[in-house]
Amino acid sequence: MFEYEMHQMRAAELSREAAHRRLVGEARKNRAAARRSARDAAEGQVRTSLWKSHFTRAA
């Protein structure tokens, strides 16, 4: 019976660790997305029509 209880405790520990890793990964993705959106908002994106060139005009 002792081995079974130890197994249950280890399984619960692994489950908590997996949930923590998922949470950390999600937080990293959210921070990266926030940095990208802040960078894009600060500089602005170049938008062109389909018929225009893909390159911006020289100054």
Kinemage of the C-alpha trace (Angstrom):
@kinemage 1
@onewidth
@group {chain A} dominant
@subgroup {mainchain}
@vectorlist {calphas} color= white
{ca met a 1} P 0.000 0.000 0.000
{ca phe a 2} L 2.898 2.356 0.736
{ca glu a 3} L 4.199 2.125 -2.851
{ca tyr a 4} L 0.766 2.985 -4.211
{ca glu a 5} L 0.535 6.086 -2.017
{ca met a 6} L 4.034 7.125 -3.070
{ca his a 7} L 3.034 6.632 -6.693
{ca gln a 8} L -0.071 8.784 -6.209
{ca met a 9} L 1.980 11.531 -4.568
{ca arg a 10} L 4.536 11.453 -7.400
{ca ala a 11} L 1.802 11.539 -10.043
{ca ala a 12} L 0.208 14.556 -8.341
{ca glu a 13} L 3.606 16.263 -8.152
{ca leu a 14} L 4.255 15.658 -11.841
{ca ser a 15} L 0.808 16.981 -12.690
{ca arg a 16} L 1.450 20.186 -10.733
{ca glu a 17} L 4.848 20.590 -12.391
{ca ala a 18} L 3.325 20.156 -15.866
{ca ala a 19} L 0.630 22.721 -15.098
{ca his a 20} L 3.285 25.151 -13.866
{ca arg a 21} L 5.359 24.673 -17.031
{ca arg a 22} L 2.286 25.301 -19.200
{ca leu a 23} L 1.535 28.471 -17.245
{ca val a 24} L 5.120 29.708 -17.625
{ca gly a 25} L 5.052 29.009 -21.367
{ca glu a 26} L 1.777 30.857 -21.764
{ca ala a 27} L 3.144 33.844 -19.833
{ca arg a 28} L 6.236 33.925 -22.052
{ca lys a 29} L 4.112 33.864 -25.195
{ca asn a 30} L 1.910 36.670 -23.860
{ca arg a 31} L 4.923 38.827 -22.971
{ca ala a 32} L 6.453 38.277 -26.399
{ca ala a 33} L 3.168 39.193 -28.078
{ca ala a 34} L 2.921 42.339 -25.949
{ca arg a 35} L 6.464 43.347 -26.907
{ca arg a 36} L 5.712 42.766 -30.595
{ca ser a 37} L 2.517 44.794 -30.487
{ca ala a 38} L 4.220 47.614 -28.582
{ca arg a 39} L 7.073 47.685 -31.077
{ca asp a 40} L 4.667 47.703 -34.023
{ca ala a 41} L 2.535 50.423 -32.456
{ca ala a 42} L 5.545 52.635 -31.772
{ca glu a 43} L 6.981 52.464 -35.273
{ca gly a 44} L 3.872 51.745 -37.274
{ca gln a 45} L 3.592 49.273 -40.097
{ca val a 46} L 3.994 50.053 -43.760
{ca arg a 47} L 0.802 49.133 -45.576
{ca thr a 48} L 0.632 48.938 -49.329
{ca ser a 49} L -2.047 48.095 -51.811
{ca leu a 50} L -1.832 44.936 -53.861
{ca trp a 51} L -0.972 46.849 -57.021
{ca lys a 52} L 1.910 48.783 -55.409
{ca ser a 53} L 5.450 47.570 -54.999
{ca his a 54} L 6.416 45.643 -51.897
{ca phe a 55} L 9.194 48.137 -51.185
{ca thr a 56} L 8.749 51.587 -49.696
{ca arg a 57} L 9.750 54.676 -51.623
{ca ala a 58} L 13.167 56.213 -51.030
{ca ala a 59} L 13.271 59.558 -49.304
